[in-house]
Amino acid sequence: VPIGINEVKTVESQMHEMWFMPAAKATYNRELPEDHLEMWTRPNAWSESRQFMDVYFFSWKQTQSPAFESQFLKDKVIPLLAKDDIKIGLDTGFATWMSCKGAGTSAVRLDIDVINKIVAAGGKVSYISLQSAMGKALPERLVDECPNYSYTDRINDMVNYVSAIHSQYPDIKIGLVDATAALVVRSRTTGRDTYQELFTQLNNALKAKGKKLEFILLDNGSEMAKGEKNPGVMEYAQILELESFVKTQLKTKFGIIVTSSTGGMTDADLYLRNTLEYVRAYERLGGNPDFYMSESWHRYPEKVLPESGSNQVTLTNVFLRLARLAKRVNE
C-alpha cells in the first residue's frame, strides 16, 4: 500500500530527518531568494514539502527580513510551521570568532532577541547550528585583535555561547555545522590534530559544563565527495569514517548538507541532479546519516517556489525530491 503524504512523518520517522534552510546567496550579493516572503503568503505552493520537513532553519539574513516582522511572524510564519509540526532552528555565526569581535558573549544577545521574538509570536526554537565556528578562517580585519587565535580559543567561544543561550533557553539543542573535517583531514600526514581530536575536545569541554554537542552537520558538497574538488579530502570514504566517529565515539547525531557548488554556480537542473546523486551514492556505500540539510547558498536555484508544476527547478522542488529519496517514498 503506498504511503500517503499525511503518513510520512509517522510511518517513515525511522528514516532520515529532513532539514531545510533557504539560505542567503553568499555567491550572489548575499541576497535572499527573491520570492522568500511568498513562502508564507502562498503556503499551497510548498504544501507537500512541509509534510516531509522536520526542521525549518532561519538564517540571520532571514531574521532581518520582512518575514520576521512581529505581526507577520505571529500571523503567518509560526502558525504555518506549527500546523505541519515542523520544528524551528536558527543558523548563527555569533559563536564564530566570538572573543575576537570585541563584544564577547554580549553578541549572543542578538540571537536571544531573535528567540524571544519567536517565542512572543507563539513559536519555539528547538535547534541552533553554530556556523563554521571550528574551521572558518579568521578574517584579515580580526587578525590584529586575535593574532594567536587557536582551536582552544574556538572551543572556548563555543562553550561560552552555549552556556549563554542555555542560561535562558536550556532546552535548545545546539550543534556544529562546519567543513572542519575537510580541512583537518589533510593534516594527518603532518602530525597535526585530526578532526577526531578536535571534535572530542569540543565535546569534552561542553560536558565539563554539563552541556552536550547535539549534532555535527558536515558542510561538504557533491563535488568534494566525488573527488572532483580537493581529491582525497572528504570523499565518500572519509565521510563514512566521519559518520561512524560521530555516532560511535561522540555518540551524537550526524547530518550532511546536500549541495553542489558546480550546479549552484551554473545551472539549477545540474544542481538537482548532483544533489540527488550525492544521496544515492553515499547510501549505496552504506552511509546512514541521521538527517540531511537541503540548502543552497549559491545563485542557483534562484527561487524557493513552487515545489512542482514548473519548468524551473526551485529550492522546495530540490527539497521535495531529496526528501522522497531519503524517506523512501515514491522514489
C-alpha positions in Angstrom: 0.0 0.0 0.0 1.5 3.4 -1.0 2.4 5.7 1.8 0.1 8.7 1.9 1.6 12.2 2.3 0.0 12.7 5.7 1.5 9.5 7.0 5.1 10.3 6.1 6.2 11.7 9.4 4.9 8.9 11.5 5.4 5.9 9.2 8.8 6.9 8.0 10.1 8.5 11.2 12.8 5.8 11.4 14.3 7.2 8.1 16.5 10.3 7.8 15.1 13.5 9.1 15.0 16.4 6.6 16.1 19.9 7.5 15.6 22.9 5.2 17.0 26.4 5.0 16.5 28.8 2.1 19.9 30.4 2.7 21.1 33.8 1.6 23.1 33.7 -1.7 26.6 34.1 -0.5 27.9 33.9 -4.1 25.2 36.3 -5.4 25.2 39.6 -3.5 24.2 37.8 -0.3 20.6 38.2 -1.2 17.7 36.0 -0.1 15.8 34.3 -2.9 13.5 36.9 -4.5 10.3 35.0 -3.6 11.3 34.0 0.0 8.4 36.1 1.5 5.9 34.2 -0.7 6.6 31.0 1.2 4.3 32.4 3.9 1.7 34.0 1.7 1.4 31.1 -0.8 1.5 28.0 1.5 -0.1 25.8 -1.1 3.0 26.2 -3.3 5.0 24.0 -0.9 2.4 22.0 1.0 3.8 18.6 0.1 7.4 19.6 1.1 6.2 20.6 4.6 4.9 17.0 5.1 8.4 15.8 4.8 10.1 18.6 6.6 11.3 18.0 10.2 13.1 21.3 10.9 13.0 24.7 9.2 16.1 26.8 9.8 16.2 30.6 9.7 19.4 32.2 8.7 20.4 35.5 10.2 19.5 37.2 6.9 16.0 35.8 7.2 15.6 37.1 10.7 16.3 40.6 9.4 13.8 40.3 6.5 10.1 41.4 6.4 9.2 37.7 7.2 10.3 38.4 10.7 8.2 41.5 11.4 6.4 40.7 14.6 2.8 40.6 13.3 3.7 38.7 10.1 5.7 36.2 12.2 2.7 35.7 14.5 0.0 35.6 11.8 1.8 33.7 9.0 5.1 32.1 9.8 4.7 30.4 13.2 1.1 29.1 12.6 2.2 27.5 9.2 5.1 25.7 10.7 3.1 24.6 13.8 0.3 23.3 11.6 2.7 20.8 10.0 4.6 20.0 13.1 7.8 21.5 11.8 10.4 22.4 14.4 12.3 25.7 14.2 16.1 26.1 14.0 18.5 29.1 13.9 21.7 29.1 11.9 24.1 31.5 13.6 27.6 32.9 13.2 27.8 34.6 16.5 29.9 31.9 18.1 32.5 32.1 15.3 35.5 34.2 16.5 33.3 35.4 19.3 36.2 36.5 21.6 37.8 38.3 18.7 34.9 40.6 17.9 35.2 42.7 21.0 31.6 42.1 22.0 32.3 38.7 23.6 29.2 36.9 24.9 27.1 40.1 24.6 26.9 39.2 20.9 24.8 36.2 21.9 22.1 38.7 23.0 21.3 39.3 19.3 20.4 35.6 19.0 18.4 35.6 22.3 16.5 38.6 20.9 15.5 36.5 17.9 14.5 33.6 20.0 12.4 35.9 22.2 10.7 37.3 19.2 9.8 33.8 18.0 8.5 32.9 21.5 6.4 36.1 21.6 4.9 35.1 18.3 3.9 31.7 19.7 6.8 29.6 18.5 9.7 27.7 20.0 13.3 27.3 18.9 14.4 23.7 19.0 17.8 23.8 17.4 20.8 26.2 16.9 23.6 25.4 14.4 26.9 27.1 15.0 28.0 28.1 11.6 31.7 27.4 10.8 32.8 28.0 14.3 35.5 25.4 14.3 37.1 25.9 10.9 36.2 29.2 9.2 39.4 31.2 8.7 39.9 34.4 10.8 39.3 37.4 8.5 42.0 39.9 8.0 40.2 42.6 9.9 40.3 40.5 13.1 43.9 39.2 12.8 45.4 42.0 14.8 42.9 41.6 17.6 43.5 37.8 17.8 47.0 37.1 16.4 47.2 33.7 18.1 43.5 32.6 17.9 43.7 28.8 18.4 41.4 25.8 18.3 41.3 26.0 22.1 40.0 29.6 21.7 37.4 28.5 19.2 36.2 25.7 21.5 36.0 28.2 24.5 34.0 30.6 22.4 31.5 27.8 21.5 31.2 26.7 25.1 30.6 30.3 26.2 28.0 30.7 23.5 26.1 27.5 24.5 26.2 28.5 28.2 24.8 31.9 27.4 22.0 30.6 25.4 21.2 27.9 27.9 21.1 30.3 30.8 17.7 31.5 29.3 16.7 28.6 27.0 18.2 25.4 28.4 16.2 23.0 26.1 17.6 24.3 22.8 19.8 21.6 21.1 23.0 23.2 19.8 25.4 21.6 17.3 28.1 22.4 14.9 27.9 22.9 11.1 31.4 23.1 9.6 33.8 21.9 6.9 36.4 21.4 9.6 36.7 17.7 8.8 37.5 18.5 5.2 40.2 21.0 6.3 41.8 19.0 9.1 41.8 15.5 7.5 44.6 16.7 5.1 46.9 17.4 8.1 47.1 13.8 9.1 50.4 13.5 7.2 51.8 16.4 9.1 51.1 15.1 12.5 48.8 18.0 13.5 45.5 17.4 15.3 42.9 15.4 13.4 39.2 16.3 13.3 38.6 13.4 15.7 40.8 15.0 18.4 39.3 18.5 17.8 35.7 17.3 18.0 36.5 15.2 21.1 38.0 18.3 22.7 34.9 20.3 22.0 32.6 17.6 23.2 34.6 17.2 26.4 34.7 20.9 27.0 30.9 21.0 26.8 30.5 18.0 29.0 32.6 19.7 31.7 30.0 22.5 31.8 27.1 20.0 31.8 26.4 20.5 28.1 26.3 18.3 25.1 27.2 18.6 21.4 23.9 17.7 20.0 24.9 17.2 16.3 27.5 17.7 13.7 26.4 18.8 10.3 29.0 18.3 7.5 29.3 21.2 5.1 30.6 19.2 2.1 29.3 19.4 -1.5 28.9 16.7 -4.0 32.0 17.7 -5.9 34.1 17.2 -2.8 32.5 13.8 -2.2 33.2 12.6 -5.7 36.8 13.7 -5.6 36.4 16.5 -8.2 37.5 19.1 -5.7 40.5 18.6 -3.4 40.9 14.9 -4.3 41.4 12.7 -1.3 39.8 15.1 1.1 36.4 14.2 2.5 35.4 11.9 -0.4 32.8 9.3 0.3 35.1 7.0 2.2 36.2 9.8 4.6 32.6 10.9 5.1 31.7 7.3 6.1 34.5 7.4 8.6 33.4 10.7 10.0 29.8 9.4 10.3 31.0 6.4 12.2 33.1 8.5 14.5 30.4 11.0 15.3 27.8 8.3 16.1 30.0 5.8 18.0 32.7 7.9 19.7 30.9 11.2 20.2 27.5 9.5 20.5 25.7 12.3 18.8 23.7 12.9 15.6 25.3 13.2 12.2 24.0 15.1 9.2 25.1 16.3 5.8 24.4 19.5 3.9 23.4 18.2 0.4 24.6 20.8 -2.1 26.5 21.2 -5.3 28.9 24.1 -6.0 29.1 23.4 -9.8 25.3 23.3 -10.2 24.8 26.1 -7.7 27.0 28.4 -9.7 25.9 27.4 -13.2 22.6 25.6 -13.5 19.6 24.6 -11.3 18.9 21.4 -13.2 22.5 20.3 -12.7 22.2 21.3 -9.0 19.2 18.9 -8.7 21.0 16.0 -10.5 24.1 16.4 -8.4 22.4 16.6 -5.1 20.2 13.5 -5.8 23.2 11.5 -6.9 25.1 12.6 -3.8 22.5 11.0 -1.5 22.1 7.9 -3.7 25.9 7.3 -4.0 26.5 7.8 -0.3 23.8 5.4 0.8 24.8 2.8 -1.8 28.2 2.8 0.1 26.5 2.3 3.4 26.0 5.9 4.6 23.2 6.4 7.0 23.1 9.9 8.4 20.5 10.9 10.9 19.4 13.9 8.8 20.1 15.7 5.6 20.0 19.5 5.3 18.8 20.9 1.9 20.0 24.4 1.2 21.9 26.4 -1.4 23.9 29.5 -0.7 24.8 29.7 -4.4 22.9 31.6 -7.1 21.0 28.5 -8.3 18.3 27.5 -7.7 17.2 31.2 -7.8 13.7 30.7 -6.4 12.1 28.9 -3.5 8.7 28.2 -5.1 6.8 26.3 -6.4 7.7 22.8 -5.3 6.2 21.3 -8.5 4.3 22.2 -11.7 7.0 24.4 -13.1 9.8 24.0 -15.7 12.1 25.8 -13.3 14.0 23.9 -10.5 13.4 25.7 -7.2 14.7 25.2 -3.7 11.5 23.5 -2.5 11.5 21.3 -5.6 15.0 20.1 -4.7 14.0 19.6 -1.1 11.0 17.5 -2.1 12.9 15.3 -4.4 15.6 14.8 -1.8 13.1 14.1 0.9 11.2 11.5 -1.1 14.5 9.8 -1.8 15.7 10.0 1.8 12.4 8.8 3.3 11.9 6.1 0.7 8.7 7.5 -0.5 7.8 7.5 -4.3 11.5 7.1 -5.3 
